[in-house]
Structure formats: C-alpha cells, structure tokens
Amino acid sequence: MAIARCEKCGKPTGGSVKPPGYSDEPYLPAGHPSSGVVCGKPGCENDALIWLKLDEAQAYQRGQRVFEIQTHTAKVRVQ
C-alpha cells in the first residue's frame, strides 16, 4: 500500500518496511502541492509526496492512478 511522506521525511525505510519495498522515486498526488495530502510521519505537517510499493509502481506504469494508503500514514488538511 502507498504511503504519504514529505520530501524531507523521504522514502520509508527500516524494520517496518516489508518486501518488496517502495519505489526509489516518489509520485505526486493529484493537485500537488495544493493537494491537501500531508506527510504521515508523526509531528510533520509538510505537503506529502506518494511512495508506491514496487508492484503499485508497475500498476502505475500500466495506467492505474488510484492507490490505497496504509492506516495512519497520511493526514488531511481542510479549509
């Protein structure tokens, strides 16, 4: 499942990242940088980029554009 992290927090890594891992480059959410998608890292409120799992990145290459976000990995900024 995709995960939302800002440019500063970067690509998800570490023990909680399960294979096959995440793409090397982030994807832009629709409407970026005013998409309302906020980094899911605790304490961070920067605009987020989307990191896709490798199989999702392949689906993106085939034209898929909607991806599920893992629980507690994104927050929404509202007006």
CORMO-V532825 format. One line per field, one symbol per residue. psi: psi as a letter, one per 30 degrees, with the letter a starting at -180 (. if undefined). burial: # if it has 9 or more other ideal C-beta (glycine too) atoms within 8 Angstrom, else .. A space follows every 10 residues. Layout:
psi=???
burial=???
This chain:
psi=klkkkleeea kklaffjlkg allfkllklk gkghffkkkf kkfkglkllk kkleeeeeee fffkfkkkkl kgfllkkl.
burial=######..#. .#........ .##..##.#. .#..#.#### ...#.##### ####.##.## ......#.#. ..##.....
